[in-house]
Amino acid sequence: MNIQKLAVPFIFLIFFLSLAPCSIFAAEANPYYNPLWRSSDSESYQLGDCRIRVLHTYYWRDWMPIVSSPGPDGGSPLRAKINLAFDNSKGGDNSFSFQVVIMDSKGQSYPVPFKILPNYRVLPEDVVKSYRDMNEEAKKAAIVQYNVFWNGRLKAGEIREVVLATSEGPYLPVKSRIQAEITWTDEKGNVVKVKTAEEPINRTD
């Protein structure tokens, strides 16, 4: 693991944690569990003993004054964020890998590289409270211990939210509807295709 990636500014951590409801930090049973998942009516997918559910998707293209790699229409490549819930409460230790394809309304597919965003919400409440007073080595150790930068591995019984993101999608029209097809594979050779609901591409200026 690249240690430089672990040296995240403390101010970013505090900002990120301020967006999370207090219930997410109820770490006694499982620090990765969000009670709101139970209210999700999205379809769930089974990968071996692990259950995967799509929590939220958002697609957009940007027209800010400065756009990196603008398309013919002046907008950015497609950007996307996909929140998933992994419920491995009935499974053992396992590792997962994935590939993502974006599908447009005409059935055209676009393979797109996605990355996994760091998830500071997995930090237990006692770690969050003491984080300010930790030295740099202790902070790095906590980030590694709780797998903030998820390495694709789930422990036996672990439940976790995983956020996939990209800024390298195709230059599809704003307001057109698309969906993502995420192929997950575990270390045991099990494969499942997780499909998100169709959503429109939004525009930001």
N, C-alpha and C positions, 0 to 999 in steps of 0.2 A: 504494500500500500504506500502511496506517495504521501510522506509525512507533511509536505507543504500544503496539501489539500486540507489537512486537519487544523492548520493555523487560521481558523476562521475568526474574523474580528468579533470581539465580544458584543459590540453594539448591534451587529446583525443577528446574533443569537437572541438578544433581548427583544428586538423587533419581531422576530419570527415567533417567539414564545408568547408575545403579547397578543397575537392573533388567535391563539388556541384557547378553546374553552377549558375551564378548570377541570372538567370531568375527564379530559384526556390524560391528566396527570395522576389519576387514581391508580397508582402503581402496585398496590398490595397484591392484586391477583395477577395482573399482566400489564406491564407498562406500555404495551403496544396496542391495547384494546380501546376502541372508541365506541361507547354505547350507542351513538347515533347510527352505527352500521345496522342495527336491528330494525331500524325504521326504513331502510333502503328497500325499494321494491324492484330493483334491477335484477336481471337474471344472474344466477350464480353458475359457475363452471367447476367441474371436478377434475383435478389433476392428481391422480393417485389418491392419497388420503388428504390432500390439501384442497380447500374450497376457495375459489377466487370470485370476487364480485366487483363490478364496475361501480364506483361511487360517484364520479363526476368527470365530465369532459368539457374542454373549452378549446375552441379553435379561433385564431385570429390572424390577420395580416396588418402590418403597421405602415402608416404614412406620416410618421413624424418628420420634422424638418430634415433630419439626417438619417437616411436609411442605408444600412449595410446591404450590399448585393441586391439593389432594387431590380424588379422585373420590368418588362416592357410598359406596364401601367404605372410604374413608379413606386409600387408597394414592395414590402419585404417578402421574403419567402414565407410560406405558411408556418405559423407557430402553433404549438399545441401543448396542452397539459392534461394528463389522464391520471386520475386518482383511483387506485385499486385497493381492495381489502383482501389480505391473505389470511385465511383461517386454517392453521395447521394444528389445531387443538387435538385432532385425532391421529396425527401423523408423527413420524420420527424425524430425526435430523435429515435434511435434504437440501440440495442446491438446485437453483433454477437459472435458466438463461432464456432470452427472448429475442424475437424479431418482430418488427412492426411494418405493416403495409397500410397505407391510406387508400381508401376506395372512394371514388366520386360517384355521383348519382347515375352515371352512365355505365358503371361497372369497371371503369379503368382503374388499375391498381398502380400505386407508386410506393416502392420500398423507401422507407425514410429512417435515418438513424435517430434513435432516441437515447437519452441518458436517464439515469436514476438520480433524482434530486436528493440531497441530504435531508433527513427528517429529524429535527431536533425535538419533536414531540415525543420521541421514545424515551427521553431522559426522565427518570423518576423525579418526583417532586422534591425529595431531599437533595438530589444532585443539582436541580435548578436553583434551589435556595442558596446552596453553598458555592455555586459556580464562580461568583464574583470574587470570592476569597481564595480560590484555588490558584496554585502556580501553573505555569504553562504545561509542565509535564503531567500534572494531575488532570488538567482539562483534556489533553490529548488522550490520556488513558481512559477517561470517561467516555469520550467520543468513540474510541475503539471498542470498549467494553459493551456499550449499548448499540453498537453497529449503526451509528448515525449515518455514515456513508455506507449504505447497504451493499454488501458484497454478493448478494444473490443467495445467501444461505439462511435457512430457517432452522431454529432449534426445535426439538420435540415439544409440541404443545404451544409453540409460539404463534401469536396473532399480531399482524403488523399492517400498517398502511404503507403502500408503495406509490410514489408519484413519478410518473414518466413524463419527460418533456423534450421538446425539440424546437429549434429555430431554423431548421434546414428542410422544410417541406416544399412541395411544388407550388407554383404560382397559379393557384386555382382562384376563380372569381369569388369576390366577396358576396355573401348571401347564398352561394351555392351550398348544398348540403353534402356532407361527407361523413364517413365513419372510419374507425380504425379497426384493424384485425391484428390482434397480438397473438403470436404463436409462442406459447410457453412450453419448455421442455425441462424435465427434472433429471437428476443424475441416474434415475432408474430406467430412463428411456420412455417414460410416459409423456404424451404430447396432448395439448388441448389448444384450440383456437378460441380466443376470447374476442367477441365482437361488441363494440360499443354501439349505442343507438345513433342514428343519423342526427347530426347537429349542423346548424348553419355556420359558415365562416363569418366572423365578425370583423369589423374595421376599427382601428384605433388611429387617431390623428394627434 
